[in-house]
Amino acid sequence: MRKLHKQDITEILYGATLLGAGGGGSLSQGLGMLEHLDQNGENIELDLLDLAEIGDNEYAAMVAGLGSPVAMLDPDMPMFGPDAVHAFRAFQKAFISEGKDCKYLYSGEMGGFNTFVPMLVAILSDQDPAKRIKFLDVDSNGRAVPELNTTLNSYYDHPPTPMGLGSLNGDEIAVYPINDKSGEQIARQMCMLYKMRIGFATWGMNKAEMQEALDVGCVTKAQNIGKAFFAAKANGTDLMDELKKVMEVREFCRGTIEKLDIKAEGGFDFGTTVVKGEDGHKYYIDFKNENLILRDEAGKTCLTAPEGIGLVDLDTLMPLTNADTKEGLRILVTMTPAHPNWWNEDHKAYTCWLPELERVGMKGAQVRY
């Protein structure tokens, strides 16, 4: 077990945003929420546990936020946080009715926002850091994902039931979806009811289940990546050189965003980012919230989800989501391998991305790192 303080969390969010591969919530959103807690006098401290430190029959739950980034940042509404706390409480009560006590939290995806949500819930769980809910060094997917059915949890036979939903007003709702699709529909409908922001918690799993299915150690990995960003900033070194010290990563290109084609549909942002490379060639990134396909100007597919396609602002050395990109930004495009569980042939989790990839125009097979 180790203590996380403000700088630790900041480093984690930098790394989580790069691993989020265009999704998972903006880094600025997570950092803004962290700063808000600090300014409100909260003691920024929580415990991070290795999975090995919990008992065999102890359970953890994923907690996250669902909704519109605009609604999450609405200055006329209180900061997101109580929503997720109430969602976790609703889940705990439903889980207890099954004879299971949920004592720990883990993140549902990598990203500047959703990696922070379980840490936020832990901080808000008690004024005394020693009594706070503990956070596990585990992530559901090792990247960001668009829907409940595009998760390792789903393909390793863990449906999102029971599910706890929570509102800013204090409503706590327990539901029992029969599968991932109905869970997604219920959560999104409730989100719309509560002005496009809601907390949700699900996937109560024990030690063995998490060890088999999820990305164990991913929070520490994210922090090491974040440290690489800060080392590059402090020392004036090349970011790729620093990243290669702590992770498996390749540079795809550096260039300028020449064009953004974006349309909103069904609560998602679909589009293509056109990058004019420093080498004079054009490159294309097709996305649905998360980056899905990386193509060259000849139309060749160079990488697809679940592998990671990351974006970094070269002027600020800030990792970017597709909510942050703008025409004219100088960016670095990175390629990273997905967690091996995505490619396990017994579970075939990688197949969940096929409908998403085909929807944005993929032809042929997925391309691995």
C-alpha atoms as a printed R data frame, in Angstrom:
    type eleno elety resid chain resno       x       y       z
1   ATOM     1    CA   MET     A     1   0.000   0.000   0.000
2   ATOM     2    CA   ARG     A     2   1.161   3.513  -0.721
3   ATOM     3    CA   LYS     A     3  -0.273   6.974  -0.195
4   ATOM     4    CA   LEU     A     4  -1.366   9.091  -3.131
5   ATOM     5    CA   HIS     A     5  -1.226  12.862  -2.794
6   ATOM     6    CA   LYS     A     6  -1.940  15.682  -5.232
7   ATOM     7    CA   GLN     A     7   1.204  15.313  -7.358
8   ATOM     8    CA   ASP     A     8   0.786  11.519  -7.537
9   ATOM     9    CA   ILE     A     9  -2.786  11.913  -8.755
10  ATOM    10    CA   THR     A    10  -1.721  14.545 -11.295
11  ATOM    11    CA   GLU     A    11   0.915  12.181 -12.702
12  ATOM    12    CA   ILE     A    12  -1.604   9.335 -12.865
13  ATOM    13    CA   LEU     A    13  -4.058  11.490 -14.808
14  ATOM    14    CA   TYR     A    14  -1.419  12.505 -17.352
15  ATOM    15    CA   GLY     A    15  -0.595   8.861 -18.011
16  ATOM    16    CA   ALA     A    16  -4.235   7.768 -17.974
17  ATOM    17    CA   THR     A    17  -5.112  10.377 -20.605
18  ATOM    18    CA   LEU     A    18  -2.461   9.061 -22.997
19  ATOM    19    CA   LEU     A    19  -3.570   5.456 -22.367
20  ATOM    20    CA   GLY     A    20  -7.186   6.539 -22.858
21  ATOM    21    CA   ALA     A    21  -6.456   6.811 -26.591
22  ATOM    22    CA   GLY     A    22  -8.639   9.830 -27.246
23  ATOM    23    CA   GLY     A    23 -11.378   9.056 -24.706
24  ATOM    24    CA   GLY     A    24 -11.921   8.645 -20.975
25  ATOM    25    CA   GLY     A    25 -12.418  12.341 -20.292
26  ATOM    26    CA   SER     A    26 -10.183  15.359 -20.717
27  ATOM    27    CA   LEU     A    27  -7.098  15.794 -18.548
28  ATOM    28    CA   SER     A    28  -8.162  19.394 -17.896
29  ATOM    29    CA   GLN     A    29 -11.451  18.097 -16.479
30  ATOM    30    CA   GLY     A    30  -9.773  15.733 -14.028
31  ATOM    31    CA   LEU     A    31  -7.162  18.302 -12.993
32  ATOM    32    CA   GLY     A    32  -9.896  20.918 -12.545
33  ATOM    33    CA   MET     A    33 -11.835  18.648 -10.216
34  ATOM    34    CA   LEU     A    34  -8.674  17.857  -8.257
35  ATOM    35    CA   GLU     A    35  -7.900  21.567  -7.892
36  ATOM    36    CA   HIS     A    36 -11.473  22.237  -6.763
37  ATOM    37    CA   LEU     A    37 -11.105  19.681  -3.958
38  ATOM    38    CA   ASP     A    38  -7.827  21.275  -2.893
39  ATOM    39    CA   GLN     A    39  -9.299  24.781  -2.867
40  ATOM    40    CA   ASN     A    40 -12.246  23.546  -0.807
41  ATOM    41    CA   GLY     A    41  -9.866  22.366   1.894
42  ATOM    42    CA   GLU     A    42 -10.119  18.612   1.287
43  ATOM    43    CA   ASN     A    43  -7.119  16.607   2.428
44  ATOM    44    CA   ILE     A    44  -5.826  15.204  -0.883
45  ATOM    45    CA   GLU     A    45  -4.752  11.783   0.301
46  ATOM    46    CA   LEU     A    46  -5.873   8.223  -0.387
47  ATOM    47    CA   ASP     A    47  -4.458   4.713  -0.196
48  ATOM    48    CA   LEU     A    48  -3.515   2.766  -3.320
49  ATOM    49    CA   LEU     A    49  -3.385  -1.004  -2.745
50  ATOM    50    CA   ASP     A    50  -1.827  -3.724  -4.845
51  ATOM    51    CA   LEU     A    51  -4.357  -6.399  -5.719
52  ATOM    52    CA   ALA     A    52  -2.253  -8.904  -3.771
53  ATOM    53    CA   GLU     A    53  -2.960  -6.954  -0.575
54  ATOM    54    CA   ILE     A    54  -6.681  -7.739  -0.425
55  ATOM    55    CA   GLY     A    55  -8.279 -10.966   0.805
56  ATOM    56    CA   ASP     A    56  -9.379 -13.723  -1.550
57  ATOM    57    CA   ASN     A    57 -13.059 -13.192  -0.729
58  ATOM    58    CA   GLU     A    58 -13.027  -9.391  -0.631
59  ATOM    59    CA   TYR     A    59 -14.717  -7.420  -3.391
60  ATOM    60    CA   ALA     A    60 -14.090  -4.205  -5.293
61  ATOM    61    CA   ALA     A    61 -16.391  -2.226  -7.581
62  ATOM    62    CA   MET     A    62 -15.863   0.013 -10.558
63  ATOM    63    CA   VAL     A    63 -17.227   3.536 -10.215
64  ATOM    64    CA   ALA     A    64 -17.358   6.131 -13.003
65  ATOM    65    CA   GLY     A    65 -19.198   9.130 -14.343
66  ATOM    66    CA   LEU     A    66 -21.461   9.070 -17.356
67  ATOM    67    CA   GLY     A    67 -22.690  12.050 -19.313
68  ATOM    68    CA   SER     A    68 -21.925  15.112 -21.345
69  ATOM    69    CA   PRO     A    69 -18.555  16.818 -20.753
70  ATOM    70    CA   VAL     A    70 -20.388  20.133 -21.038
71  ATOM    71    CA   ALA     A    71 -22.817  19.152 -18.279
72  ATOM    72    CA   MET     A    72 -19.979  17.855 -16.087
73  ATOM    73    CA   LEU     A    73 -18.261  21.269 -16.311
74  ATOM    74    CA   ASP     A    74 -21.392  23.468 -16.080
75  ATOM    75    CA   PRO     A    75 -20.373  26.343 -13.749
76  ATOM    76    CA   ASP     A    76 -23.980  26.745 -12.639
77  ATOM    77    CA   MET     A    77 -24.014  23.225 -11.167
78  ATOM    78    CA   PRO     A    78 -22.004  21.800  -8.239
79  ATOM    79    CA   MET     A    79 -18.882  19.855  -9.121
80  ATOM    80    CA   PHE     A    80 -19.381  16.250 -10.185
81  ATOM    81    CA   GLY     A    81 -18.595  13.896  -7.302
82  ATOM    82    CA   PRO     A    82 -21.598  13.356  -5.037
83  ATOM    83    CA   ASP     A    83 -23.252  11.676  -8.035
84  ATOM    84    CA   ALA     A    84 -20.576   8.966  -8.020
85  ATOM    85    CA   VAL     A    85 -20.615   8.642  -4.226
86  ATOM    86    CA   HIS     A    86 -24.375   7.953  -4.281
87  ATOM    87    CA   ALA     A    87 -23.923   5.485  -7.144
88  ATOM    88    CA   PHE     A    88 -21.369   3.542  -5.125
89  ATOM    89    CA   ARG     A    89 -23.632   3.543  -2.066
90  ATOM    90    CA   ALA     A    90 -26.512   2.211  -4.157
91  ATOM    91    CA   PHE     A    91 -24.264  -0.542  -5.489
92  ATOM    92    CA   GLN     A    92 -23.004  -1.429  -2.000
93  ATOM    93    CA   LYS     A    93 -26.556  -1.848  -0.702
94  ATOM    94    CA   ALA     A    94 -27.538  -4.043  -3.659
95  ATOM    95    CA   PHE     A    95 -24.369  -6.098  -3.262
96  ATOM    96    CA   ILE     A    96 -24.937  -6.611   0.465
97  ATOM    97    CA   SER     A    97 -28.369  -8.050  -0.345
98  ATOM    98    CA   GLU     A    98 -26.455 -10.760  -2.253
99  ATOM    99    CA   GLY     A    99 -24.327 -11.440   0.832
100 ATOM   100    CA   LYS     A   100 -21.267  -9.627  -0.529
101 ATOM   101    CA   ASP     A   101 -19.549  -6.622   1.034
102 ATOM   102    CA   CYS     A   102 -17.737  -4.266  -1.365
103 ATOM   103    CA   LYS     A   103 -14.793  -2.597   0.369
104 ATOM   104    CA   TYR     A   104 -12.604  -1.299  -2.479
105 ATOM   105    CA   LEU     A   105 -12.750   0.744  -5.674
106 ATOM   106    CA   TYR     A   106 -11.101   0.463  -9.081
107 ATOM   107    CA   SER     A   107 -11.312   2.478 -12.294
108 ATOM   108    CA   GLY     A   108 -13.460   1.478 -15.248
109 ATOM   109    CA   GLU     A   109 -11.270   3.014 -17.935
110 ATOM   110    CA   MET     A   110  -8.128   5.014 -18.412
111 ATOM   111    CA   GLY     A   111  -8.749   8.716 -18.960
112 ATOM   112    CA   GLY     A   112  -8.262  12.148 -17.436
113 ATOM   113    CA   PHE     A   113 -11.760  12.074 -15.971
114 ATOM   114    CA   ASN     A   114 -12.850   8.494 -15.333
115 ATOM   115    CA   THR     A   115  -9.563   7.349 -13.800
116 ATOM   116    CA   PHE     A   116 -10.049  10.164 -11.304
117 ATOM   117    CA   VAL     A   117 -13.660   9.339 -10.389
118 ATOM   118    CA   PRO     A   118 -12.907   6.405  -8.015
119 ATOM   119    CA   MET     A   119 -10.152   8.484  -6.395
120 ATOM   120    CA   LEU     A   120 -12.647  11.329  -5.998
121 ATOM   121    CA   VAL     A   121 -15.154   8.967  -4.368
122 ATOM   122    CA   ALA     A   122 -12.444   7.715  -2.000
123 ATOM   123    CA   ILE     A   123 -11.504  11.271  -0.988
124 ATOM   124    CA   LEU     A   124 -15.150  12.234  -0.438
125 ATOM   125    CA   SER     A   125 -15.934   9.048   1.519
126 ATOM   126    CA   ASP     A   126 -14.569  10.414   4.811
127 ATOM   127    CA   GLN     A   127 -12.868  13.533   6.180
128 ATOM   128    CA   ASP     A   128 -10.271  11.286   7.827
129 ATOM   129    CA   PRO     A   129  -7.902   9.814   5.186
130 ATOM   130    CA   ALA     A   130  -7.326   6.758   7.376
131 ATOM   131    CA   LYS     A   131 -11.039   5.865   7.141
132 ATOM   132    CA   ARG     A   132 -11.440   6.401   3.415
133 ATOM   133    CA   ILE     A   133 -12.368   3.675   0.941
134 ATOM   134    CA   LYS     A   134  -9.217   2.255  -0.554
135 ATOM   135    CA   PHE     A   135  -8.363   2.381  -4.261
136 ATOM   136    CA   LEU     A   136  -6.916  -0.633  -6.088
137 ATOM   137    CA   ASP     A   137  -4.085  -0.611  -8.615
138 ATOM   138    CA   VAL     A   138  -6.434  -2.134 -11.212
139 ATOM   139    CA   ASP     A   139  -8.233  -0.808 -14.285
140 ATOM   140    CA   SER     A   140 -11.046  -2.549 -16.138
141 ATOM   141    CA   ASN     A   141  -9.570  -2.143 -19.598
142 ATOM   142    CA   GLY     A   142  -6.174  -0.420 -19.629
143 ATOM   143    CA   ARG     A   143  -7.646   2.107 -22.074
144 ATOM   144    CA   ALA     A   144 -10.883   4.043 -22.588
145 ATOM   145    CA   VAL     A   145 -13.943   2.283 -24.021
146 ATOM   146    CA   PRO     A   146 -17.163   3.637 -25.591
147 ATOM   147    CA   GLU     A   147 -19.784   1.312 -24.100
148 ATOM   148    CA   LEU     A   148 -20.365  -1.369 -21.448
149 ATOM   149    CA   ASN     A   149 -20.221  -4.112 -24.069
150 ATOM   150    CA   THR     A   150 -16.745  -3.021 -25.180
151 ATOM   151    CA   THR     A   151 -15.083  -4.054 -21.922
152 ATOM   152    CA   LEU     A   152 -12.914  -6.867 -20.624
153 ATOM   153    CA   ASN     A   153 -15.461  -7.330 -17.820
154 ATOM   154    CA   SER     A   154 -18.103  -8.231 -20.378
155 ATOM   155    CA   TYR     A   155 -15.992 -10.692 -22.346
156 ATOM   156    CA   TYR     A   156 -14.723 -12.374 -19.187
157 ATOM   157    CA   ASP     A   157 -18.324 -13.140 -18.186
158 ATOM   158    CA   HIS     A   158 -19.019 -10.383 -15.680
159 ATOM   159    CA   PRO     A   159 -22.285  -8.622 -16.606
160 ATOM   160    CA   PRO     A   160 -22.938  -5.166 -15.078
161 ATOM   161    CA   THR     A   161 -25.338  -6.358 -12.401
162 ATOM   162    CA   PRO     A   162 -26.205  -5.131  -9.907
163 ATOM   163    CA   MET     A   163 -25.651  -1.562 -11.053
164 ATOM   164    CA   GLY     A   164 -25.798   1.481  -8.803
165 ATOM   165    CA   LEU     A   165 -26.751   4.876 -10.236
166 ATOM   166    CA   GLY     A   166 -26.507   8.138  -8.333
167 ATOM   167    CA   SER     A   167 -27.584  11.721  -8.890
168 ATOM   168    CA   LEU     A   168 -26.298  15.026  -7.666
169 ATOM   169    CA   ASN     A   169 -29.543  15.353  -5.684
170 ATOM   170    CA   GLY     A   170 -28.745  12.257  -3.627
171 ATOM   171    CA   ASP     A   171 -30.944   9.745  -5.440
172 ATOM   172    CA   GLU     A   172 -29.586   6.212  -5.176
173 ATOM   173    CA   ILE     A   173 -30.910   3.754  -7.735
174 ATOM   174    CA   ALA     A   174 -30.150   0.022  -7.870
175 ATOM   175    CA   VAL     A   175 -30.930  -1.822 -11.093
176 ATOM   176    CA   TYR     A   176 -30.298  -5.367 -12.286
177 ATOM   177    CA   PRO     A   177 -29.620  -5.380 -16.047
178 ATOM   178    CA   ILE     A   178 -29.801  -8.760 -17.743
179 ATOM   179    CA   ASN     A   179 -26.844  -7.957 -20.000
180 ATOM   180    CA   ASP     A   180 -24.435  -5.234 -21.088
181 ATOM   181    CA   LYS     A   181 -26.776  -3.831 -23.734
182 ATOM   182    CA   SER     A   182 -29.666  -3.274 -21.348
183 ATOM   183    CA   GLY     A   183 -27.264  -1.892 -18.731
184 ATOM   184    CA   GLU     A   184 -26.001   0.655 -21.255
185 ATOM   185    CA   GLN     A   185 -29.558   1.651 -22.221
186 ATOM   186    CA   ILE     A   186 -30.700   2.036 -18.621
187 ATOM   187    CA   ALA     A   187 -27.655   4.079 -17.587
188 ATOM   188    CA   ARG     A   188 -27.908   6.418 -20.580
189 ATOM   189    CA   GLN     A   189 -31.652   6.964 -20.144
190 ATOM   190    CA   MET     A   190 -31.161   7.800 -16.470
191 ATOM   191    CA   CYS     A   191 -28.307  10.094 -17.426
192 ATOM   192    CA   MET     A   192 -30.639  12.086 -19.686
193 ATOM   193    CA   LEU     A   193 -33.193  12.273 -16.871
194 ATOM   194    CA   TYR     A   194 -30.592  13.896 -14.614
195 ATOM   195    CA   LYS     A   195 -29.469  16.636 -17.019
196 ATOM   196    CA   MET     A   196 -26.794  14.574 -18.757
197 ATOM   197    CA   ARG     A   197 -24.663  13.638 -15.741
198 ATOM   198    CA   ILE     A   198 -24.890  10.639 -13.473
199 ATOM   199    CA   GLY     A   199 -22.619   8.407 -11.427
200 ATOM   200    CA   PHE     A   200 -22.646   4.671 -11.895
201 ATOM   201    CA   ALA     A   201 -21.017   1.725 -10.183
202 ATOM   202    CA   THR     A   202 -20.992  -1.957 -11.069
203 ATOM   203    CA   TRP     A   203 -18.810  -5.020 -11.711
204 ATOM   204    CA   GLY     A   204 -18.251  -6.182  -8.167
205 ATOM   205    CA   MET     A   205 -15.345  -8.609  -8.502
206 ATOM   206    CA   ASN     A   206 -13.130 -10.532  -6.113
207 ATOM   207    CA   LYS     A   207  -9.367 -10.906  -6.219
208 ATOM   208    CA   ALA     A   208  -9.230 -13.938  -8.513
209 ATOM   209    CA   GLU     A   209 -11.767 -12.474 -10.934
210 ATOM   210    CA   MET     A   210  -9.865  -9.211 -11.253
211 ATOM   211    CA   GLN     A   211  -6.561 -11.030 -11.630
212 ATOM   212    CA   GLU     A   212  -7.916 -13.098 -14.509
213 ATOM   213    CA   ALA     A   213  -9.808 -10.420 -16.421
214 ATOM   214    CA   LEU     A   214  -8.571  -6.893 -15.756
215 ATOM   215    CA   ASP     A   215  -5.436  -4.777 -16.171
216 ATOM   216    CA   VAL     A   216  -3.682  -5.224 -12.839
217 ATOM   217    CA   GLY     A   217  -1.041  -2.585 -12.044
218 ATOM   218    CA   CYS     A   218  -2.401  -0.121 -14.596
219 ATOM   219    CA   VAL     A   219  -2.625   2.825 -12.161
220 ATOM   220    CA   THR     A   220   1.087   2.550 -11.372
221 ATOM   221    CA   LYS     A   221   1.792   2.243 -15.097
222 ATOM   222    CA   ALA     A   222  -0.175   5.452 -15.686
223 ATOM   223    CA   GLN     A   223   1.777   7.244 -12.976
224 ATOM   224    CA   ASN     A   224   5.103   6.188 -14.487
225 ATOM   225    CA   ILE     A   225   3.927   7.562 -17.840
226 ATOM   226    CA   GLY     A   226   2.903  10.794 -16.130
227 ATOM   227    CA   LYS     A   227   6.337  11.067 -14.545
228 ATOM   228    CA   ALA     A   228   7.825  10.772 -18.050
229 ATOM   229    CA   PHE     A   229   5.767  13.768 -19.172
230 ATOM   230    CA   PHE     A   230   7.011  15.826 -16.245
231 ATOM   231    CA   ALA     A   231  10.619  14.712 -16.821
232 ATOM   232    CA   ALA     A   232  10.424  15.870 -20.445
233 ATOM   233    CA   LYS     A   233   9.000  19.217 -19.342
234 ATOM   234    CA   ALA     A   234  11.542  19.747 -16.572
235 ATOM   235    CA   ASN     A   235  14.618  18.629 -18.507
236 ATOM   236    CA   GLY     A   236  13.728  19.783 -22.000
237 ATOM   237    CA   THR     A   237  14.175  16.237 -23.280
238 ATOM   238    CA   ASP     A   238  12.218  14.586 -26.051
239 ATOM   239    CA   LEU     A   239   8.968  13.116 -24.760
240 ATOM   240    CA   MET     A   240   9.315   9.903 -26.763
241 ATOM   241    CA   ASP     A   241  12.724   9.245 -25.218
242 ATOM   242    CA   GLU     A   242  11.196   9.585 -21.751
243 ATOM   243    CA   LEU     A   243   8.133   7.487 -22.580
244 ATOM   244    CA   LYS     A   244  10.231   4.624 -23.940
245 ATOM   245    CA   LYS     A   245  11.919   4.339 -20.533
246 ATOM   246    CA   VAL     A   246   8.626   3.387 -18.849
247 ATOM   247    CA   MET     A   247   6.335   1.789 -21.467
248 ATOM   248    CA   GLU     A   248   6.076   0.008 -24.790
249 ATOM   249    CA   VAL     A   249   5.369   2.780 -27.303
250 ATOM   250    CA   ARG     A   250   6.130   3.822 -30.865
251 ATOM   251    CA   GLU     A   251   5.960   7.208 -32.512
252 ATOM   252    CA   PHE     A   252   3.659   7.212 -35.521
253 ATOM   253    CA   CYS     A   253   4.086  10.815 -36.623
254 ATOM   254    CA   ARG     A   254   4.435  14.440 -35.619
255 ATOM   255    CA   GLY     A   255   2.481  17.097 -37.437
256 ATOM   256    CA   THR     A   256  -0.325  19.643 -37.385
257 ATOM   257    CA   ILE     A   257  -4.058  19.006 -37.240
258 ATOM   258    CA   GLU     A   258  -5.149  20.224 -40.648
259 ATOM   259    CA   LYS     A   259  -8.838  19.367 -40.402
260 ATOM   260    CA   LEU     A   260 -11.417  17.965 -37.992
261 ATOM   261    CA   ASP     A   261 -14.588  16.355 -39.307
262 ATOM   262    CA   ILE     A   262 -16.878  15.757 -36.313
263 ATOM   263    CA   LYS     A   263 -20.539  14.904 -35.916
264 ATOM   264    CA   ALA     A   264 -22.498  14.103 -32.767
265 ATOM   265    CA   GLU     A   265 -24.773  11.098 -32.960
266 ATOM   266    CA   GLY     A   266 -26.452   9.053 -30.228
267 ATOM   267    CA   GLY     A   267 -24.448  10.698 -27.458
268 ATOM   268    CA   PHE     A   268 -21.090  10.054 -29.131
269 ATOM   269    CA   ASP     A   269 -18.680  12.169 -31.147
270 ATOM   270    CA   PHE     A   270 -17.804  10.555 -34.485
271 ATOM   271    CA   GLY     A   271 -15.173  11.979 -36.766
272 ATOM   272    CA   THR     A   272 -11.817  11.997 -38.464
273 ATOM   273    CA   THR     A   273  -8.719  13.938 -37.466
274 ATOM   274    CA   VAL     A   274  -6.554  14.842 -40.458
275 ATOM   275    CA   VAL     A   275  -2.885  15.342 -39.563
276 ATOM   276    CA   LYS     A   276  -0.389  16.962 -41.935
277 ATOM   277    CA   GLY     A   277   2.843  15.256 -40.935
278 ATOM   278    CA   GLU     A   278   6.204  16.962 -40.660
279 ATOM   279    CA   ASP     A   279   7.264  14.557 -43.408
280 ATOM   280    CA   GLY     A   280   4.769  16.185 -45.787
281 ATOM   281    CA   HIS     A   281   2.322  13.264 -45.790
282 ATOM   282    CA   LYS     A   282  -1.242  13.233 -44.477
283 ATOM   283    CA   TYR     A   283  -2.517  10.821 -41.855
284 ATOM   284    CA   TYR     A   284  -6.057  10.071 -40.696
285 ATOM   285    CA   ILE     A   285  -7.470   9.074 -37.302
286 ATOM   286    CA   ASP     A   286 -11.067   7.823 -37.263
287 ATOM   287    CA   PHE     A   287 -12.779   7.983 -33.889
288 ATOM   288    CA   LYS     A   288 -15.963   7.372 -31.937
289 ATOM   289    CA   ASN     A   289 -15.058   9.265 -28.756
290 ATOM   290    CA   GLU     A   290 -11.949   7.028 -28.631
291 ATOM   291    CA   ASN     A   291  -9.467   6.749 -31.517
292 ATOM   292    CA   LEU     A   292 -10.335   3.618 -33.486
293 ATOM   293    CA   ILE     A   293  -8.370   3.550 -36.749
294 ATOM   294    CA   LEU     A   294  -5.043   5.043 -37.817
295 ATOM   295    CA   ARG     A   295  -4.564   5.343 -41.611
296 ATOM   296    CA   ASP     A   296  -1.923   6.711 -43.970
297 ATOM   297    CA   GLU     A   297  -2.663   8.813 -47.033
298 ATOM   298    CA   ALA     A   298  -2.679   5.754 -49.279
299 ATOM   299    CA   GLY     A   299  -5.601   4.399 -47.252
300 ATOM   300    CA   LYS     A   300  -3.554   1.691 -45.538
301 ATOM   301    CA   THR     A   301  -4.764   0.834 -42.025
302 ATOM   302    CA   CYS     A   302  -1.764   1.101 -39.701
303 ATOM   303    CA   LEU     A   303  -3.390   0.360 -36.311
304 ATOM   304    CA   THR     A   304  -6.858  -0.313 -34.891
305 ATOM   305    CA   ALA     A   305  -8.519  -0.559 -31.486
306 ATOM   306    CA   PRO     A   306  -8.157  -2.128 -29.004
307 ATOM   307    CA   GLU     A   307  -4.546  -1.022 -29.525
308 ATOM   308    CA   GLY     A   308  -3.932   2.537 -28.349
309 ATOM   309    CA   ILE     A   309  -3.706   5.586 -30.601
310 ATOM   310    CA   GLY     A   310  -2.585   8.479 -28.392
311 ATOM   311    CA   LEU     A   311  -2.368  12.229 -28.991
312 ATOM   312    CA   VAL     A   312  -0.063  14.792 -27.348
313 ATOM   313    CA   ASP     A   313   0.017  18.577 -27.753
314 ATOM   314    CA   LEU     A   314   3.671  19.222 -28.616
315 ATOM   315    CA   ASP     A   315   3.575  22.849 -27.458
316 ATOM   316    CA   THR     A   316   2.260  22.127 -23.949
317 ATOM   317    CA   LEU     A   317   3.234  18.442 -23.607
318 ATOM   318    CA   MET     A   318  -0.313  17.678 -22.543
319 ATOM   319    CA   PRO     A   319  -1.960  14.395 -23.629
320 ATOM   320    CA   LEU     A   320  -5.198  15.051 -25.506
321 ATOM   321    CA   THR     A   321  -8.646  13.549 -25.940
322 ATOM   322    CA   ASN     A   322 -10.822  14.116 -28.979
323 ATOM   323    CA   ALA     A   323 -12.678  16.723 -26.934
324 ATOM   324    CA   ASP     A   324  -9.461  18.774 -26.780
325 ATOM   325    CA   THR     A   325  -8.262  18.717 -30.374
326 ATOM   326    CA   LYS     A   326  -8.375  21.828 -32.563
327 ATOM   327    CA   GLU     A   327  -7.260  22.636 -36.060
328 ATOM   328    CA   GLY     A   328  -3.741  24.045 -36.026
329 ATOM   329    CA   LEU     A   329  -2.498  22.113 -32.996
330 ATOM   330    CA   ARG     A   330   0.972  20.594 -33.316
331 ATOM   331    CA   ILE     A   331   0.658  17.017 -32.142
332 ATOM   332    CA   LEU     A   332   2.516  13.783 -31.592
333 ATOM   333    CA   VAL     A   333   0.631  10.593 -32.474
334 ATOM   334    CA   THR     A   334   1.662   7.505 -30.488
335 ATOM   335    CA   MET     A   335   0.966   3.783 -30.845
336 ATOM   336    CA   THR     A   336   0.736   1.475 -27.805
337 ATOM   337    CA   PRO     A   337  -0.235  -2.181 -27.352
338 ATOM   338    CA   ALA     A   338  -3.464  -3.133 -25.622
339 ATOM   339    CA   HIS     A   339  -3.409  -5.304 -22.516
340 ATOM   340    CA   PRO     A   340  -2.865  -8.968 -23.555
341 ATOM   341    CA   ASN     A   341  -6.315  -9.939 -22.227
342 ATOM   342    CA   TRP     A   342  -7.858  -8.137 -25.192
343 ATOM   343    CA   TRP     A   343  -6.218 -10.651 -27.542
344 ATOM   344    CA   ASN     A   344  -6.831 -13.813 -25.512
345 ATOM   345    CA   GLU     A   345  -8.332 -16.324 -27.948
346 ATOM   346    CA   ASP     A   346 -10.411 -18.082 -25.267
347 ATOM   347    CA   HIS     A   347 -12.413 -14.902 -24.648
348 ATOM   348    CA   LYS     A   348 -11.985 -12.969 -27.930
349 ATOM   349    CA   ALA     A   349 -12.597  -9.582 -26.325
350 ATOM   350    CA   TYR     A   350 -11.034  -7.894 -29.353
351 ATOM   351    CA   THR     A   351 -14.108  -8.833 -31.405
352 ATOM   352    CA   CYS     A   352 -16.259  -6.345 -29.491
353 ATOM   353    CA   TRP     A   353 -14.513  -3.552 -31.388
354 ATOM   354    CA   LEU     A   354 -15.454  -4.873 -34.827
355 ATOM   355    CA   PRO     A   355 -18.888  -3.171 -35.053
356 ATOM   356    CA   GLU     A   356 -17.320   0.110 -33.912
357 ATOM   357    CA   LEU     A   357 -14.481  -0.182 -36.421
358 ATOM   358    CA   GLU     A   358 -16.754  -1.117 -39.301
359 ATOM   359    CA   ARG     A   359 -19.051   1.783 -38.472
360 ATOM   360    CA   VAL     A   360 -16.203   4.258 -38.998
361 ATOM   361    CA   GLY     A   361 -15.116   2.621 -42.228
362 ATOM   362    CA   MET     A   362 -12.675  -0.186 -41.496
363 ATOM   363    CA   LYS     A   363 -12.218  -2.683 -44.285
364 ATOM   364    CA   GLY     A   364 -10.302  -5.881 -43.658
365 ATOM   365    CA   ALA     A   365  -8.945  -7.215 -40.378
366 ATOM   366    CA   GLN     A   366  -7.885  -5.461 -37.207
367 ATOM   367    CA   VAL     A   367  -4.254  -4.372 -37.149
368 ATOM   368    CA   ARG     A   368  -2.193  -5.100 -34.051
369 ATOM   369    CA   TYR     A   369   0.707  -3.156 -32.586
